[in-house]
Amino acid sequence: MQTTALSPDELHGAFTGARGYLAACSTGLPTRDTRAAVLADLDARPDLLHYAAVAERCRTHFARLVTTSADRVALGSQTSVMVGMIAASLPDGATVLCPEGEFSSLVMPFAHAGRGIRVRTVPLADLADGIGPEIDLVAFSIVQSATGEVADADAIVDAARRHGAKTLCDATQAVGWLPVRADAFDALVCHAYKWLCAPRGVAFLALSDDFAATLHPIHAGWYAGENPWAACYGTDASLARSARRFDVSPAWQAMVGAEPALAMFADADPVALHARVTGLATAFRTRLGLPEPMVPTPIVTWPDADGADLARLTAAGIVASGRRGNARVAFHVFNDEGDVEAAALALLG
């Protein structure tokens, strides 16, 4: 058992080939151990019992990452699928409040749920004030994909509780650098392929017991059974009593690659990790003369309507992205001061 939290330098040493890669907000890089695990699995004979054990370890690692218990965590493959289950479980005519410009995987399942379900949007800064007695669910990303802006989750949750609304937090752009407690929300979804550096196809849903009791396991399959190996045929199998009743059958090979990465981040020093990545972003903003956000974030965006800055970064061998008329870079634990300097030189000459 890990007894000493991993330092940012130890995490940095787990990666290779990261120079110039400033796109953790698009997709993370695999660790050495993830590469080794995937290759070893390809060379081995498939073993379903082994895969199931790996999936359960992934569940446990994620529970540690978001400070909850494993029995409150469901396994998935995409956040939109899990959000779709929540949308299908809302009462007819429910009203969902979301931030303007929210990532579509969190919004579209509600917008297309039918049954009179309405989606209302307000600016992120006004989300807490926009919650009233008519709101049934508040769905928001704790860190916005397009801008890196960090939501005032405490204010949002407090307002929701005052008005009897439930909260759904998408932590895909947060877990892996920002300490997050799943138990603060009624539901928390997270895809692990970004800041957690896992293969795509590994996602999680953490639920409060009360909210879980309102959900319909519309995607239930054999893996959602109380005993999955006895739930492979027919309709008589009992669903798991824990949040595992909302599982979809895991993507085995993706779980194999995810397990060492999730274990590593679960063992990390969260305060030091947060300071490291946000410090790199601050150094980059200082070099470019960009304003510092009210809440530290490792995602840096600035206006780039014609894509010229993104083109400069690309020409210099730096992997970045563009979103909603902005250039976007992200600094993760596999980056260092050399990446800050390389990106700044590409833009400033």
N, C-alpha and C positions, 0 to 999 in steps of 0.2 A: 504494500500500500504506500502511495506517495505521502511522505511526511513533510517535505519542504516544497513550498510553492516554486514553480519554475520562473526564472527571471526572464525579462525581455531578451537578454543576450542569449540565453539558452533556447528560447523559442526561435530567435533569428537563426541560430545555428542548425535548426531542423530543416531548413530550406536550401535549395541550390538554384542557380539560374534566375534569381529574382531581380537583378540589376535592371532598372528602367521600367519595371512592371508596376504601374500605378493604377491598377484597375481591380482592386479587391472588391469594390462596390459593384463590379460587373460579374466577376467570378474569381475566387481565390486560387492560389497556386497549391499544388499537392506537396506535402512534406516528403522527405526521404522515406519515412516509414510507411506512408500511404502508398507510394510507388512500389515499395518492396512487398507490401501486403497484397496488392492487386496482381503483381507479377507472380508471386508465389501461388495465389489462388488459380491463376490461369494454368499453372503447371501441375496442379493437384487434381485429383478426382473430386467431383462434386460430393459434398457431404451435407445433407440437409440439416442434420442435428447440429453440426458445427455452425452452419449459417444462422440457425435460430439462436444459438448461444451468442454469436456475434451481434445479432440484432438486439438481444436483451442487454448486452453490455452497452451498446449505443444508446439505448433508452436510459440506462442508469447514468451514463456520462452526461447526457443532455440534462437530466434532472439535476445533477450537481451544478451544471453551468448556470441554470436559472433558479437554483435554490428551492427546489420542490422535491417531492417524492416520486419515485418511478411509477407508482401505481396511478398517478395523475397524468401520465404522459402517453399519448397515442403516437404510433408510427404512421408516417405517410410518405408520399413521393413528391407531392407538389402542394404548395400552400393553397392554391385556388381550389383544389379538390376538397380540402378540409374546410375552407371558408364556405364552399358550396353546400356542405353538409349543415353548417350553421345556418346558412340562408334558408335551406329547405326546412329547418326546424323552427323558424320564426313563425309567429301567428300571422294569419292573413291580415293585411292592412298595416303591418308594422312599419315604423319609420326608423331608418338607419341614418346616423349622422357621420359624415366623413370629412376629412380635410380636402380643400380644393387641390387638384393636381396630385391626388393620392395614386399610388401604384395600382394599375388596373386589376391585378390579381386579387386585391382586397376589396375592390369596388364592384367589378362586373358580376360576380356571383349574386350580389344583392340586386343590382340594376336589372338583371335578367331573370330574377326568381319568379316573377309573376305574382299572382294571388294578391295583388294590390299593394305589395311591398314598395315603399318609397325610399329613395336615397336623397338626402339633403346634404349640401356641402357648404362649408364656410372656410375662410382662411385658417390655417393651422393655429395661428396666434389667437384666434377667436373661438377655438373649438370648445374650451371649457365653458365660456360664456354662452355658447350656442346650445347648450344642453338644457332642455326644459322638460316638463312632465309629459310632453307628447313624444319624446324620443324613447325608443325601446332599446336600441343598441348603438353604441359609439364604436366605430371601427377606425383604427388609425395605426400608422407605422410610427414607432417610437423615434426612428430616424428616417427622414424622408429620403427616398431614393434619388430624386432629381436634384436636390439641393444640399443634402447632408444635414439639414436643420433638425435639431433635437427637440422633440415635443416636451411640453411641461406635463409629464405623465401624472404627477401627483395632483395637480390642479384638475386635470381631466377626470381622473378617478374619483376625486372628492366630489366634483359636480355631478358625476353620474350617480354616485351613491345617494346624494341628496334628493335626486329626482327619480330614483328607482330604475335607472337605465343600466343595462349590462355593458361590459367593456370587452372589446376584442382588440388585442395589440398584436401587430405584425412586427416581430423583432428580427427579421431577416437581415436588416442593415445594422443591427446593434450587437447581437450576441457574438462574441469573439473579440470585442474591444470595449464594449460598454457594459458594466455590471447591470444585470436585469434580474428582477425577482418575479417569477411567473405568478406567484400567489397574490401579487398586487392586482391582478386582472381576473376577470371571469374566464377568459380564454386568451391564450398566447400561441401564435403560430410562428414557425421559423423554418426556413429552408437553409440547409447547412453548407451550400456550395459557394457561399460568398466569404464572409469573414471567418467562418469555421473551416474553410479550406478542405471541404469534403467533396467527393464526387457528386455530380448532379443526380438527383433522384432520392435524396435522403432529407426528409422533412419531419417536423414534430408539431404536435398539438398538446399543449398543457392546459388542463381544465380544473376549475373548482368543482367540488362535488355537487353543489347546488345547480350550477349551470349544466354540468354533464347530465344531470337528471332530466333536463328539458330537451336533450338532443336525440334525434332519431339516427341510428346507425345504418344509414341508407347504403353504405358501401360495404356492409358486413360480408365477410367471406370466411374461409376456413380459419384464417389466422386470428380472427376476432373471437373465436370460440374459447370457452373456459379451458378446454383442453384441445388445442389446435389439431393435434394428431388424431383426435377422435371426432373432429368436426368437418371431415373432408367430404361427407356425402349426406344428402337428404336435408330435411328441415328441422330435425329434432334436436340438433346440437344447442346447448346453452351458451349464450354469449358470456364473455368474461365479465366479472363483476367490477373490475377496475376499468380505467380509461382504455385498456387494451381492446375493449369491445368496439372501439372506433378505429382500430388498426386496419390498414390495407396490407396485403401480403408484401413483405419487404422486398426491395430490389437487392438480391443477395450480394452480387458483386459490388454494388455501390456501398452497401453496408460494410463489407470487408475493407474497402478503402477508407471509409469514414471513421471506423473505430479508432485507429491510432491518432487521427487528428482530433477527434472529440475528446479522447482521453488526455491529450496534450493540453488542450485549451482548458479542460476542466481542472487540470493540475496547475494552471498558470496563476501567477500573482495578479489578480484583476486590477488592483490599484496601479501597480507599476506598468502593466500593459496599457491601461488607459492613458497614463501619463506619457508613455513612450510614443504612441501613435498620434495623439493629439499634439504633442510637442513637435513632431516632424511637420505636421500640417501648419502649426503656428510659424515655424521657421520658414516654410515656403511662402506663406502669406506675407511675412515680413520682407522677404526678398523681392516680392512682386508689388509691395505696397497695397495689398488687399486688406480690407477691414476684418477684424477678428469678430467672429460671431459671439452672441451673448452666452451661448453654451458651447464649450469646446467640442469639436468634431474633427475626425480625420479626413472627412470628405471636403474638398475645396472646389468651389465652382465660381466662375466669373463669366460675364457676357462675352459671347463669341458667336454672334449671329451668322457671320459668313464662314465660320469654321476655320479661319486663318490660324488661330492659335493651336487648335487641335492638329492642323496640318504640320505646323512647326514641330510640335512634340513628336508626331509620327515620323517626320523626316529625320529626327534625331534618335530614332530607335526607342522612343518611349511609348509605352502602351497606356493610353488614356481613353476617354470617351467623351461624347457630346450628348447633352440632354436638354431639351426645351430651350434651344438657343444659347446654351452655356457650354463652356468647356468644363470637364470634370476630371479631377484626379483624386486618388485615395491613397493614404499612407497606412500600411499595415506593418505588422511586426517583422515581416521579411524585408522591409525597406530600411534604409538608413540615411545618414546625412549626405552620402554620395548621390542618392536619388533626388534629394532636395536640390542639390547643386546642379545636377545634370538637367533637371526640368527647368530650373530658373535660367540657366544659360541658353537652353533651347528657345526660351521666350524672350529673353532680354538681349541675347547676342553677346 
